[in-house]
Amino acid sequence: MKGHKSKELLSQHSLAPLVIIESREAPSLFPLFLKRQKQKCLASRGDFISAVLATEPHQLDPPNSLIKSIAFPSSNCANPSTRGYSTKPESGQIQRIEFSNSSGTMADQDPRGPPQNFNPHELTQQFEQLLRTRRLNAFNERSRSRPTSQSSPYASPMPSRHPSQQAPHPPPRQIHDSRNNLPSYSSLRNLPKVPSPPQDHGSARFRNQLLSLSLGPTKYENPGLLDEALAVIPLDRIYVEAEDESQLLQAQAASIGPNEKPEWGYQDCVIRALLKWFKRTFFTFVNNPPCPVCASPTVALGMTPPTPDESARGAGRVELYRCSANECRALERFPRYGDVWALLQTRRGRCGEWANCFSMLCRAVGGRVRWVWNAEDHVWTEVYSEQQKRWIHVDSCEEAWDNPRLYAEGWGKRMSYCIAFSAEGATDVTRRYVRDASKHGLDRNRCPEEVLVWVTDEIKKLRRENTSKEDRRRLVVEDHREEKELRGYVVRALAAGLDRITLSDQSSPAGEEQKLPERISGSQAWREARGEAGNRSPHDERPPREGH
């Protein structure tokens, strides 16, 4: 209602304010005059008119109308900047206030007048929730508009409302209450995740952990460390093996057709040759370190504080062992070094040391690397392939190349978070390694998904702030390509599940499922303690007992 019509209504009726009711079914407007109630105002001027929202939804005409705006002929309150009041009212002018109620009724409005203070952050969250709810209502209305049979076995019933919220006359459409009647996942799976900063202590602690982990790959850009890494690599041997494999792949591609490209490029062959040399010659996996005096097996005694020298080389923890020989009983310390230079000297460790040192060597020969952290105590490497335009899984402990299903389907390892860190940012790559979350996934309860997106975006901005505009544009394109790849894994997993259901009574074709190897690094007892022996039950949720 605009112009002289609003003024005419206000001149005819002494009751104010004027609430405009806009019907969802018809464009006509319905005036509703509310009672006047006097309340004490913070301003120096006496009383003001407050809306008493006591009208039940079924009293509206029609019942599914909603309050669209309130018109104020005057203002007597100096602090009206709250819900339902104009922020800058002028005396004698009609003020129009738009209401946006996600539930469609005014039953949730506060009848006691405007609050004296408000939280801007809370209002922002309410606005974001409003946008989600409006889109959800649009989806529900669109689905109801389709001709469906109520007796169809595939029709999904709408969630029912609480009996106390039922109106005397049922409205022609259902409206979700975001507080009491949460929509199902099937209704929300298409909604985009809005990045949100951490709001609780657990989310803030997880954010700090990810920020700390993201600092590790930045050390791979140290020119001094790169020179030290190149000094220990037999480059002649690596390049010869890479050249031979590259020519073989090119010959195989040429035999298929003139336009066929080889599966892997020359740089990929360099990384593959480096992986073979690193696993078989350079680094050693440690279960229990041998006795330094008699070389006998040792027995673990627990953890011990690091010395100043060990702390200076990145050893945050030190394992203590005793010789099992009765005549020796010597002690052996096993520092878990995090400094790459120290690892180039010791050349031994477990998963963490292997991934850290190998990632540094890959960077030294010119590869783009990621250091992948798993919340269930394992780490590995990813290398970018220019030939295939995607990130390749590499595990130096297992000499595994491009086999991301190894952990979940080969080892029987259940995982929740797999985050890849590089000098260019951070990415949640869990979907690459956990294809079937119902069988191989764990609850992702360290923070909401919106917070995780916000944290990874924060790390990307932090790492890319000094890069050129062309490099940032290239990285954004790579991010979109990888996101499409990760979504494809989910789609293929769903399709495979449907095929298993459809062909449950039929024998599966031979060779349909690839037999993945079990873990080969570490002792059998150590693998069983970590739940990585390959025969673990999908419902066994024992946490790993030793660090990687």
Protein Blocks (a to p, Z undefined) as FASTA:
>chain_A
ZZjllmmmmmmpmbdcddddddfkbmcdcdddddddddddfbfbfcdcddddfbcfklpc
cfkbccfbdcdfbdcbfblcbghiafbdcehiacddddddfkopaklpcfebpafbdcfk
lmmmmmmmmmmmmmmmmmmmmmmmpccdfklmkbccdddddfklpcfbacfbdcddfklm
ccdfklmmmpccdddddfbfklmmmmmmmmmmmmmmmmmmpmklmmmmmmmpcfklmmmm
mmmmmmmmmmmmmmmomkbccfbdfklmmmmmmmmmmmmmmpccdfbdcdfklopacdde
bjcdddfklmmnopabdcddddfbfklopacdddddfbfklmmmnopacfklmmmmmmmm
mmmnopacdddddfkopaddddddfklopacdddfklopghilklmmmmnopacfbdcdd
dfkbccdfklmmmmblmlmpccdfkbcfklmmmmmmmmmmmmmmmpcfklmmmmmmmmmm
mmmmmmmmmmmmmmmmmmmmmmmmpccdehkaccddddfehcfklmmmnopnopacfklc
cdcfbdZZ
